[in-house]
Amino acid sequence: MINVWRLTKLQLLSSFGLNKALHTKDPAERRKALLLSIAMIAGILMIGFVSYGYSFMMAQSFEQLGRMDLLLAVMMAVTSLVGFFTTVYKASGVLFSYKDYDMIMSLPVKTSHVVASRVLQLYVMNLFFTLLVMLPAGVVYAIHVKPGVLFYLFFLLTLFFINLLPIIAAALVGTLISWVSSRFRASKILNMILTFAFIIVLMLGSFTLNQGQQAIADVGAALGDMIFKVYPPASVYVDAVCSYRVSALLFFIAVSVLVFMLFSILLATRYKAIHTGLMTSRASRGYTMKPLQANSAFKALYNKELRRYFSSVNYVLNTGIGMVLLLMMSISLLFVSSKQLGTILDIPQLSDSLSTLSPLVISLFVVLSCTTACSISLEGNHLWILTSSPVPKPAIVFSKVAVNLTITLPVIAVSWGLLTYTLQAGWMESIFMLAVPVVYACYSALLGVMVNLKLPKLDWTSEVAAIKQSASVLVTMIIGVLTLAVPAVLFMLLPGVGGNLILLGYGVLLVAVCAGMYRYIQINGERLFQKL
């Protein structure tokens, strides 16, 4: 176990940039680390406060039903489902695709220990979310029920095992997809298609389940049966924590640990073969020499960036899922009217405001699909090639912005056509439904690359560290969501002002901000690149 612990510790210190933050002597780096720490703490407190609010509201209903145990069951099931969903598409990257594979595998440790350390890395990534959801729920439960001392002991003990089974299940799915993909020549493309297909099927299945159980969702006993049926470990968890059953506690912990050990041992037997299959590049059999083509510097950079994007499974899965979800939502609304949607979501007035809100809803998916927030970081130790190239540095930056727009704009156009037909929007609403997301796409792409120039993470060993765990991605996402929240808040604070007028004014402001960022990159692009 000591080897597993050491490997996990090294990987976490490297992935989250803690080594650099703890040992750097550069005052600028220290200030940057301090500001990021303050921002992260503020974000954690904000999410924790929201989580407490949700738990408190749910507790009011469960207390009337006399089933306060359902609060912990619901929050545990939600935590597990979110953990499973978010781990499926990053499992392949963390388990198999990392730069120091050769160095790690040459160490005198067992392959099963390496696998265990990679799985634990996934576990720690999800542990933060588990704590943010379960701790507030536990506090609310304790306030309402006033349980005995054993509750606190069992609750804290099980807290560290809640997400282990979902992580193993997600890692198993990710491994199976990687194993199947590794047996084909186009392994990366197949890996992307299979992962997207699995996520879509999973989401469609959850929607079907919700609709079928909607009629009984407000009945305490039936709700409990539904949760325990869909996710049986929740029943064992509730027995252990709420009923103080030691046998359930031991069973819950033992199953989690046993499944973790079995998965590590079994995956170790095929680990090297899967990694080799995924990392092997094969030459085309029918290769023929073609005349060389010369392009402009910008087009050459754009083509290079586009190939880089589609060569990385993690990059596509993490930044493309927003566009896939947007397309799914647009297609699904062809079969569900706005009035039916309002009835399903229990928001009767939804059909009246959907046309006005739809530009912001589409823009939310666009903001979540920012590819530029990690585009500089992904250059890694190859950045010197770009910095030493005889091309204007703003052209490099704008080529990354162009790739982001290539990913988002076609999906926005298709979704706009579908939603315009579905919602029967007026001509003014239709224009805003297209123009506002396009403006947000430009804003998000420019913002992402600017933040990444200021907060690059070039010393990564796994692409996941740059794509999902870097400060630039986090900061870009927070700023993007806050930018979306402003017009939404204005809608609520200024009900007398038309929604179209607010969107028009805010859209003009964003266009001005985009023009400012474009000009800033043009003037300071060379200097910013030299500082990397």
C-alpha positions as CSV (number, residue, x, y, z in Angstrom):
1,M,0.0,0.0,0.0
2,I,2.9,2.3,0.6
3,N,3.7,2.3,-3.1
4,V,0.1,3.2,-4.0
5,W,0.1,6.0,-1.5
6,R,3.4,7.5,-2.8
7,L,2.4,7.3,-6.5
8,T,-1.0,8.9,-5.7
9,K,0.6,11.6,-3.7
10,L,3.1,12.5,-6.4
11,Q,0.4,12.5,-9.1
12,L,-1.9,14.7,-7.1
13,L,0.9,17.2,-6.3
14,S,1.8,17.4,-9.9
15,S,-1.8,17.5,-11.3
16,F,-3.0,20.3,-9.1
17,G,0.3,22.3,-9.3
18,L,0.8,22.1,-5.5
19,N,4.5,21.4,-5.9
20,K,5.1,24.6,-7.8
21,A,2.9,26.6,-5.5
22,L,4.6,25.3,-2.3
23,H,8.2,25.6,-3.4
24,T,8.4,28.5,-5.8
25,K,10.5,31.5,-4.8
26,D,9.2,33.7,-7.5
27,P,7.1,36.5,-5.8
28,A,4.8,36.7,-8.9
29,E,4.1,33.0,-8.8
30,R,3.4,33.2,-5.0
31,R,1.0,36.1,-5.5
32,K,-0.7,34.1,-8.3
33,A,-1.0,31.0,-6.1
34,L,-2.4,33.1,-3.2
35,L,-5.0,34.8,-5.4
36,L,-6.0,31.4,-6.9
37,S,-6.3,29.9,-3.4
38,I,-8.5,32.8,-2.3
39,A,-10.7,32.5,-5.4
40,M,-11.0,28.7,-4.9
41,I,-11.9,29.1,-1.2
42,A,-14.5,31.7,-2.1
43,G,-15.9,29.4,-4.8
44,I,-16.0,26.4,-2.4
45,L,-17.8,28.5,0.3
46,M,-20.3,29.7,-2.3
47,I,-21.1,26.2,-3.6
48,G,-21.3,24.9,0.0
49,F,-23.8,27.7,0.8
50,V,-25.9,26.8,-2.2
51,S,-25.7,23.1,-1.3
52,Y,-26.8,23.9,2.2
53,G,-29.8,25.9,0.9
54,Y,-30.9,23.0,-1.3
55,S,-30.6,20.5,1.6
56,F,-32.5,22.8,3.9
57,M,-35.4,23.2,1.4
58,M,-35.6,19.5,0.8
59,A,-35.5,18.8,4.5
60,Q,-38.7,20.8,5.0
61,S,-40.6,18.4,2.7
62,F,-39.0,15.3,4.1
63,E,-39.7,16.3,7.6
64,Q,-43.4,16.6,6.9
65,L,-43.3,13.1,5.4
66,G,-41.5,11.8,8.4
67,R,-38.7,10.5,6.2
68,M,-35.6,12.6,7.0
69,D,-33.4,9.6,6.0
70,L,-34.4,10.3,2.4
71,L,-32.4,13.6,2.6
72,L,-29.1,11.7,2.9
73,A,-30.3,9.0,0.5
74,V,-31.2,11.6,-2.2
75,M,-28.0,13.5,-1.8
76,M,-25.9,10.4,-1.8
77,A,-27.6,9.2,-5.0
78,V,-27.1,12.6,-6.6
79,T,-23.4,12.6,-5.6
80,S,-22.9,9.1,-7.0
81,L,-24.7,9.8,-10.3
82,V,-22.8,13.1,-10.9
83,G,-19.5,11.3,-10.0
84,F,-20.2,8.5,-12.4
85,F,-21.3,10.8,-15.2
86,T,-18.3,13.1,-14.9
87,T,-15.8,10.3,-14.5
88,V,-16.8,8.2,-17.6
89,Y,-15.3,10.7,-20.1
90,K,-12.1,11.4,-18.2
91,A,-11.3,7.9,-17.0
92,S,-9.5,7.0,-20.2
93,G,-7.2,10.1,-20.0
94,V,-6.3,9.6,-16.3
95,L,-5.9,5.8,-16.5
96,F,-4.0,5.5,-19.8
97,S,-3.0,8.7,-21.5
98,Y,-0.3,10.4,-19.5
99,K,3.2,11.6,-20.6
100,D,5.2,9.9,-17.8
101,Y,3.8,6.4,-18.5
102,D,7.3,5.1,-19.4
103,M,8.9,6.5,-16.3
104,I,6.1,5.3,-14.0
105,M,6.1,1.8,-15.5
106,S,9.9,1.5,-15.2
107,L,9.7,1.9,-11.4
108,P,10.0,-1.2,-9.3
109,V,6.3,-1.3,-8.4
110,K,3.5,-3.7,-9.5
111,T,1.2,-2.7,-12.4
112,S,-1.8,-3.2,-10.1
113,H,-0.3,-0.5,-7.8
114,V,0.0,1.9,-10.7
115,V,-3.6,1.2,-11.7
116,A,-4.7,1.7,-8.1
117,S,-2.9,5.0,-7.9
118,R,-4.6,6.2,-11.1
119,V,-8.0,5.2,-9.8
120,L,-7.4,7.0,-6.5
121,Q,-6.5,10.1,-8.5
122,L,-10.0,9.9,-10.0
123,Y,-11.4,9.3,-6.6
124,V,-9.8,12.4,-5.1
125,M,-11.1,14.6,-8.0
126,N,-14.6,13.5,-7.1
127,L,-14.1,13.6,-3.3
128,F,-14.3,17.4,-3.3
129,F,-17.7,17.4,-4.9
130,T,-18.9,14.6,-2.5
131,L,-17.8,16.7,0.5
132,L,-19.5,19.9,-0.9
133,V,-22.8,18.0,-1.2
134,M,-22.8,15.6,1.7
135,L,-21.4,17.8,4.5
136,P,-24.1,20.4,4.2
137,A,-26.7,17.7,4.0
138,G,-25.3,16.0,7.1
139,V,-25.5,19.3,9.0
140,V,-29.1,19.9,8.0
141,Y,-30.0,16.3,8.9
142,A,-28.3,16.7,12.3
143,I,-30.2,20.0,13.0
144,H,-33.6,18.5,12.2
145,V,-33.1,15.0,13.7
146,K,-30.6,15.7,16.5
147,P,-29.1,12.1,16.2
148,G,-26.8,10.4,18.7
149,V,-23.0,10.3,18.7
150,L,-22.9,7.2,16.4
151,F,-24.5,9.2,13.6
152,Y,-21.5,11.6,13.5
153,L,-19.0,8.8,13.7
154,F,-20.7,6.6,10.9
155,F,-21.5,9.7,8.7
156,L,-17.9,10.9,8.7
157,L,-16.5,7.3,8.2
158,T,-18.8,6.6,5.2
159,L,-18.1,10.0,3.7
160,F,-14.8,8.7,2.2
161,F,-16.4,5.6,0.6
162,I,-19.5,7.1,-1.0
163,N,-18.0,7.8,-4.4
164,L,-15.7,4.8,-4.6
165,L,-18.2,2.4,-6.3
166,P,-19.4,5.0,-8.8
167,I,-15.8,5.8,-9.7
168,I,-15.0,2.1,-10.2
169,A,-18.1,1.7,-12.3
170,A,-17.2,4.7,-14.4
171,A,-13.5,3.6,-14.7
172,L,-14.8,0.2,-15.8
173,V,-16.9,1.7,-18.6
174,G,-14.0,4.0,-19.6
175,T,-11.7,1.0,-19.7
176,L,-14.0,-1.1,-21.8
177,I,-14.4,1.7,-24.3
178,S,-10.6,2.2,-24.4
179,W,-10.1,-1.6,-24.7
180,V,-12.5,-1.9,-27.6
181,S,-11.1,1.2,-29.3
182,S,-7.5,0.0,-28.9
183,R,-8.2,-3.0,-31.2
184,F,-9.0,-0.8,-34.2
185,R,-6.9,1.5,-36.4
186,A,-8.9,4.6,-35.7
187,S,-8.8,4.0,-31.9
188,K,-9.1,7.7,-30.9
189,I,-12.1,8.5,-33.1
190,L,-13.8,5.3,-32.0
191,N,-13.1,6.1,-28.4
192,M,-14.8,9.5,-28.8
193,I,-17.8,8.1,-30.6
194,L,-18.3,5.3,-28.0
195,T,-18.0,7.6,-25.1
196,F,-20.4,10.2,-26.5
197,A,-22.8,7.4,-27.4
198,F,-22.7,6.0,-23.9
199,I,-23.3,9.5,-22.3
200,I,-26.2,10.1,-24.7
201,V,-27.8,6.7,-23.9
202,L,-27.3,7.3,-20.2
203,M,-29.0,10.7,-20.3
204,L,-31.9,9.5,-22.4
205,G,-32.4,6.6,-20.0
206,S,-32.4,9.0,-17.0
207,F,-35.0,11.2,-18.7
208,T,-37.2,8.2,-19.4
209,L,-36.9,7.2,-15.8
210,N,-37.8,10.6,-14.5
211,Q,-40.9,10.8,-16.6
212,G,-42.1,7.4,-15.5
213,Q,-41.6,8.1,-11.9
214,Q,-42.8,11.7,-11.8
215,A,-46.3,10.7,-10.6
216,I,-44.9,9.1,-7.5
217,A,-42.0,11.5,-6.8
218,D,-43.9,13.4,-4.1
219,V,-44.7,10.4,-2.0
220,G,-42.1,9.7,0.6
221,A,-42.2,5.9,0.7
222,A,-42.4,5.6,-3.1
223,L,-39.5,8.1,-3.5
224,G,-37.4,6.0,-1.1
225,D,-38.2,2.8,-3.0
226,M,-37.3,4.5,-6.3
227,I,-33.9,5.7,-5.0
228,F,-33.1,2.3,-3.4
229,K,-34.2,0.5,-6.5
230,V,-32.1,2.6,-8.9
231,Y,-29.1,2.7,-6.6
232,P,-29.1,-0.1,-4.0
233,P,-26.0,1.1,-2.1
234,A,-28.1,4.0,-1.0
235,S,-30.2,1.6,1.0
236,V,-27.2,0.1,2.8
237,Y,-25.8,3.6,3.4
238,V,-29.1,4.8,5.0
239,D,-29.2,1.7,7.2
240,A,-25.6,2.3,8.4
241,V,-25.8,6.1,9.0
242,C,-29.4,6.7,10.0
243,S,-30.2,3.3,11.8
244,Y,-26.7,2.9,13.2
245,R,-26.4,-0.7,11.9
246,V,-22.8,-1.8,12.3
247,S,-23.3,-4.8,9.9
248,A,-24.5,-2.4,7.1
249,L,-21.6,-0.1,7.8
250,L,-19.1,-2.9,7.5
251,F,-20.8,-4.3,4.4
252,F,-20.8,-0.9,2.7
253,I,-17.1,-0.3,3.4
254,A,-16.0,-3.9,2.6
255,V,-17.8,-4.0,-0.7
256,S,-16.3,-0.6,-1.8
257,V,-12.8,-1.6,-0.9
258,L,-13.1,-5.1,-2.3
259,V,-14.4,-3.9,-5.7
260,F,-11.6,-1.3,-5.8
261,M,-8.9,-4.0,-5.2
262,L,-10.5,-6.4,-7.7
263,F,-10.7,-3.8,-10.4
264,S,-7.0,-2.8,-9.8
265,I,-5.8,-6.4,-10.0
266,L,-8.0,-7.3,-13.1
267,L,-7.1,-4.2,-15.0
268,A,-3.4,-4.7,-14.3
269,T,-3.5,-7.9,-16.5
270,R,-4.5,-5.9,-19.6
271,Y,-3.2,-2.5,-18.7
272,K,-0.1,-2.4,-20.9
273,A,-1.9,-3.9,-23.9
274,I,-4.6,-1.3,-23.7
275,H,-2.2,1.6,-23.3
276,T,-0.1,0.3,-26.2
277,G,-3.1,0.0,-28.4
278,L,-4.3,3.5,-27.7
279,M,-0.9,5.1,-28.1
280,T,0.1,3.3,-31.3
281,S,-0.1,5.3,-34.5
282,R,-0.5,3.3,-37.7
283,A,0.6,4.4,-41.2
284,S,-1.9,4.3,-44.0
285,R,-1.5,1.3,-46.2
286,G,-2.4,3.1,-49.4
287,Y,-0.1,6.1,-48.9
288,T,0.6,8.1,-52.0
289,M,2.8,11.1,-52.4
290,K,0.8,14.2,-53.2
291,P,1.9,17.7,-54.3
292,L,2.8,19.9,-51.3
293,Q,0.5,22.8,-50.7
294,A,1.5,26.2,-49.3
295,N,-1.0,28.1,-47.1
296,S,-0.9,31.4,-45.3
297,A,0.6,31.4,-41.8
298,F,-2.8,31.8,-40.3
299,K,-4.4,28.9,-42.2
300,A,-1.4,26.7,-41.5
301,L,-1.7,27.5,-37.8
302,Y,-5.5,26.9,-37.9
303,N,-5.1,23.5,-39.6
304,K,-2.5,22.5,-37.0
305,E,-4.7,23.6,-34.1
306,L,-7.7,21.8,-35.6
307,R,-5.6,18.5,-35.9
308,R,-4.4,19.0,-32.4
309,Y,-7.9,19.3,-31.1
310,F,-9.3,16.2,-32.8
311,S,-6.2,14.2,-31.9
312,S,-7.0,14.4,-28.2
313,V,-9.9,12.3,-26.9
314,N,-9.9,14.2,-23.6
315,Y,-9.9,17.6,-25.3
316,V,-12.9,16.7,-27.5
317,L,-14.9,15.0,-24.8
318,N,-14.5,17.8,-22.2
319,T,-15.1,20.7,-24.5
320,G,-17.5,19.1,-27.0
321,I,-20.0,17.7,-24.5
322,G,-21.7,21.1,-24.2
323,M,-22.4,21.3,-27.9
324,V,-23.6,17.7,-27.9
325,L,-26.0,18.5,-25.1
326,L,-27.2,21.6,-26.9
327,L,-28.0,19.6,-30.0
328,M,-29.8,16.9,-27.9
329,M,-31.9,19.6,-26.2
330,S,-32.8,21.2,-29.5
331,I,-33.8,17.9,-31.1
332,S,-35.7,16.7,-28.0
333,L,-37.8,19.9,-28.0
334,L,-39.2,18.9,-31.4
335,F,-41.1,16.2,-29.6
336,V,-42.0,18.1,-26.4
337,S,-43.9,21.5,-26.6
338,S,-42.9,24.4,-24.4
339,K,-46.2,23.9,-22.5
340,Q,-45.5,20.2,-21.9
341,L,-42.0,21.1,-20.8
342,G,-43.4,23.7,-18.3
343,T,-45.7,21.0,-16.9
344,I,-42.9,18.4,-16.6
345,L,-40.7,20.9,-14.8
346,D,-43.6,22.3,-12.7
347,I,-43.0,25.8,-14.1
348,P,-46.4,26.8,-15.7
349,Q,-45.1,30.2,-16.9
350,L,-42.1,28.6,-18.6
351,S,-43.7,28.6,-22.1
352,D,-44.2,32.4,-21.9
353,S,-40.5,33.2,-21.1
354,L,-38.8,30.4,-23.0
355,S,-38.3,32.4,-26.2
356,T,-36.8,35.3,-24.3
357,L,-34.5,33.0,-22.1
358,S,-33.5,30.7,-24.9
359,P,-30.6,32.9,-26.1
360,L,-29.1,32.7,-22.6
361,V,-29.7,28.9,-22.3
362,I,-27.9,28.3,-25.6
363,S,-25.1,30.6,-24.5
364,L,-24.7,28.6,-21.3
365,F,-23.8,25.5,-23.4
366,V,-21.5,27.7,-25.5
367,V,-19.6,29.0,-22.5
368,L,-19.1,25.4,-21.3
369,S,-17.6,24.5,-24.6
370,C,-14.6,26.9,-24.5
371,T,-11.6,25.2,-26.2
372,T,-9.2,28.1,-25.8
373,A,-9.0,28.1,-22.0
374,C,-6.4,25.3,-22.2
375,S,-5.2,25.6,-25.7
376,I,-1.9,27.4,-24.7
377,S,-1.4,25.0,-21.8
378,L,-1.7,22.0,-24.1
379,E,1.3,23.1,-26.1
380,G,3.3,21.9,-23.1
381,N,7.0,21.4,-23.7
382,H,6.4,22.0,-27.5
383,L,5.6,25.7,-26.9
384,W,9.1,26.7,-28.0
385,I,8.2,25.6,-31.6
386,L,5.5,28.3,-31.7
387,T,7.5,30.9,-29.9
388,S,10.5,30.5,-32.2
389,S,8.4,30.4,-35.4
390,P,8.6,33.4,-37.7
391,V,4.9,34.2,-37.6
392,P,3.1,37.0,-35.8
393,K,2.2,35.8,-32.3
394,P,-1.4,37.3,-32.5
395,A,-2.0,35.0,-35.5
396,I,-1.2,32.0,-33.2
397,V,-3.7,33.2,-30.7
398,F,-6.4,34.0,-33.3
399,S,-6.0,30.5,-34.9
400,K,-6.9,29.0,-31.5
401,V,-9.9,31.3,-31.3
402,A,-10.9,30.3,-34.9
403,V,-10.9,26.6,-33.9
404,N,-13.2,27.4,-31.0
405,L,-15.6,29.1,-33.3
406,T,-15.4,26.2,-35.8
407,I,-16.6,23.9,-33.0
408,T,-19.4,26.1,-31.7
409,L,-20.9,28.2,-34.6
410,P,-22.2,25.3,-36.7
411,V,-24.0,23.7,-33.7
412,I,-25.4,27.1,-32.8
413,A,-26.8,27.6,-36.3
414,V,-28.4,24.1,-36.4
415,S,-29.9,24.6,-32.9
416,W,-31.1,28.0,-33.8
417,G,-33.0,26.6,-36.8
418,L,-34.6,23.8,-34.7
419,L,-35.5,26.0,-31.7
420,T,-37.0,28.7,-34.0
421,Y,-39.3,26.2,-35.5
422,T,-40.1,24.5,-32.1
423,L,-40.7,27.6,-30.1
424,Q,-42.5,29.5,-32.9
425,A,-40.5,32.6,-31.9
426,G,-41.2,36.0,-33.4
427,W,-38.7,37.6,-35.8
428,M,-37.1,39.7,-33.0
429,E,-36.7,36.7,-30.7
430,S,-35.3,34.6,-33.5
431,I,-32.6,37.2,-34.2
432,F,-31.6,37.3,-30.6
433,M,-31.6,33.5,-30.4
434,L,-28.9,33.5,-33.0
435,A,-27.0,36.7,-32.3
436,V,-26.6,36.4,-28.6
437,P,-25.0,32.9,-28.6
438,V,-22.7,34.0,-31.5
439,V,-21.5,37.0,-29.4
440,Y,-21.0,34.7,-26.4
441,A,-19.0,32.3,-28.6
442,C,-16.6,35.1,-29.6
443,Y,-16.5,36.4,-26.1
444,S,-15.8,33.0,-24.5
445,A,-13.1,32.1,-27.1
446,L,-11.2,35.4,-26.7
447,L,-11.6,35.3,-22.9
448,G,-10.4,31.7,-22.7
449,V,-7.2,32.4,-24.6
450,M,-6.4,35.6,-22.7
451,V,-6.9,33.9,-19.3
452,N,-4.7,31.0,-20.5
453,L,-2.0,33.4,-21.6
454,K,-2.0,34.8,-18.0
455,L,-2.4,31.4,-16.3
456,P,-0.6,28.8,-18.4
457,K,0.0,25.2,-17.1
458,L,2.8,23.9,-19.3
459,D,4.3,21.4,-17.0
460,W,1.5,18.8,-17.1
461,T,2.2,15.1,-17.4
462,S,-1.4,14.2,-18.2
463,E,-3.6,16.2,-20.6
464,V,-6.5,16.0,-18.1
465,A,-4.5,18.2,-15.7
466,A,-4.5,21.0,-18.3
467,I,-7.9,20.4,-19.7
468,K,-9.9,19.9,-16.5
469,Q,-7.8,20.9,-13.5
470,S,-5.9,24.0,-14.6
471,A,-6.6,27.4,-13.1
472,S,-7.3,29.0,-16.5
473,V,-10.2,26.6,-17.2
474,L,-11.7,27.3,-13.8
475,V,-11.3,31.1,-14.0
476,T,-12.7,31.2,-17.6
477,M,-15.7,29.1,-16.6
478,I,-16.5,31.2,-13.5
479,I,-16.2,34.5,-15.5
480,G,-18.3,33.0,-18.3
481,V,-21.1,31.9,-16.0
482,L,-21.1,35.2,-14.1
483,T,-21.3,37.0,-17.4
484,L,-24.4,35.0,-18.2
485,A,-25.9,35.6,-14.7
486,V,-25.9,39.4,-15.2
487,P,-28.7,39.6,-17.8
488,A,-30.7,36.8,-16.0
489,V,-30.6,38.9,-12.8
490,L,-31.6,42.0,-14.8
491,F,-34.6,40.1,-16.0
492,M,-35.7,39.5,-12.4
493,L,-34.8,43.0,-11.1
494,L,-36.3,44.9,-14.0
495,P,-39.6,43.2,-14.9
496,G,-41.0,46.4,-16.4
497,V,-38.2,46.5,-19.0
498,G,-38.6,44.3,-22.0
499,G,-36.3,41.2,-22.2
500,N,-35.3,42.0,-25.8
501,L,-34.2,45.5,-24.7
502,I,-32.0,44.0,-22.0
503,L,-30.5,41.5,-24.4
504,L,-29.9,44.2,-27.0
505,G,-28.1,46.5,-24.5
506,Y,-26.1,43.7,-23.0
507,G,-25.2,42.2,-26.4
508,V,-23.8,45.6,-27.6
509,L,-21.7,45.8,-24.4
510,L,-20.3,42.3,-25.0
511,V,-19.5,43.2,-28.6
512,A,-17.5,46.2,-27.3
513,V,-15.7,43.9,-24.8
514,C,-14.9,41.4,-27.6
515,A,-13.5,44.3,-29.7
516,G,-11.4,45.4,-26.8
517,M,-10.0,41.9,-26.2
518,Y,-9.3,41.5,-29.9
519,R,-7.4,44.8,-30.0
520,Y,-5.5,44.0,-26.8
521,I,-4.3,40.7,-28.3
522,Q,-3.2,42.4,-31.5
523,I,-1.1,45.0,-29.5
524,N,0.2,42.8,-26.7
525,G,0.3,39.3,-28.3
526,E,4.0,39.3,-28.9
527,R,4.8,40.4,-25.3
528,L,2.4,37.9,-23.8
529,F,3.9,35.1,-25.7
530,Q,7.4,36.0,-24.8
531,K,6.5,35.9,-21.1
532,L,5.3,32.3,-21.3
